[in-house]
Structure formats: C-alpha cells, structure tokens
Amino acid sequence: MNEKKSHKVVFALTERQGKTYWMRVGVAWPNRDGSLTLQLDAIPISGKLQVREPEVRDEAPWEPRRRPNFELPAQLTGSD
C-alpha cells in the first residue's frame, strides 16, 4: 500500500468581542492506526484547536512583503 496521506493544518481559535480569530499554529499528519500526530509551533492559551484539511491559500509559499520603491526628487538628492 503506497498511498500518500496528506497532512492537515492546526489552528488555534480565540474568541474576542464576539468574533472568532483563527491562527495557524502547526501541522498534523495521520498515523497508520487512524490517530493524528500534531507538531505545534505555538501553544494556544485558549486551549481550543481545529485540525483541518489544508486549503490552497494555506499552502502558498511565503514571500516577504516588498518595500515600495520611493525615489527622491533630484532637488532633494543634489543630483541633476
């Protein structure tokens, strides 16, 4: 049996002012006996976790934000 089992995403749920906020805190993968192994990168203080199938947006590679390229006018830089 060479079936590839996909991982799952672990979220911590925090409720504030009537809203629920989700924060990704780790991953989970299934074991042969049907149980899950969790690897947490953060410990939630709420104690409430959700284990879900990953979505496309969860698996997109991380890219740093690019800084805007502001060029100073020539009169401020002293160049002509």
C-alpha positions in Angstrom: 0.0 0.0 0.0 1.8 3.1 -1.2 -1.0 5.6 -0.6 0.3 9.1 0.3 -1.5 10.6 3.3 -1.7 14.3 3.3 -1.0 16.5 6.3 -3.6 18.7 7.9 -3.3 22.2 9.3 -3.8 23.0 13.0 -5.4 26.3 14.0 -5.9 27.9 17.5 -9.2 29.6 17.9 -9.5 32.7 20.1 -12.8 34.5 20.8 -12.7 38.2 21.4 -15.6 40.7 21.4 -18.0 38.1 19.9 -15.6 37.2 17.0 -13.6 34.1 16.5 -10.0 34.5 15.3 -8.0 31.7 13.7 -4.2 31.5 13.9 -2.2 28.7 12.2 -0.1 27.1 14.9 1.1 23.8 13.4 0.5 20.8 11.3 -0.8 17.3 11.8 -0.5 14.0 9.9 -2.4 10.8 10.2 -0.8 7.6 11.6 -1.5 4.1 10.4 -3.9 3.4 13.3 -6.0 6.5 12.4 -4.7 8.8 15.1 -3.0 12.1 14.4 0.4 13.4 15.3 0.5 17.1 16.0 3.5 19.4 15.6 2.8 22.7 17.2 4.9 25.8 16.6 3.0 27.8 19.2 1.0 26.8 22.3 -2.5 28.3 22.3 -3.7 29.8 25.5 -7.3 29.3 24.6 -6.9 25.6 24.6 -9.2 25.3 21.5 -7.7 23.8 18.4 -9.1 22.9 14.9 -7.5 20.4 12.7 -8.4 20.9 9.0 -7.5 19.9 5.5 -5.1 22.4 4.0 -6.5 24.9 1.5 -4.7 26.3 -1.4 -4.1 29.6 0.4 -2.6 27.7 3.4 0.0 26.1 1.1 1.1 29.1 -0.9 4.8 29.7 -0.4 5.6 32.6 1.9 7.0 35.7 0.3 8.3 38.7 2.2 6.5 42.0 1.6 8.2 44.2 -0.8 9.0 47.7 0.2 7.7 50.4 -2.1 10.5 51.9 -4.3 10.3 55.6 -3.4 12.7 57.7 -5.4 13.5 61.1 -4.0 13.2 64.1 -6.4 16.6 65.3 -7.9 16.4 68.6 -6.0 16.4 66.6 -2.7 19.3 64.3 -3.6 21.5 67.0 -5.1 21.9 65.2 -8.4 20.9 66.6 -11.8 
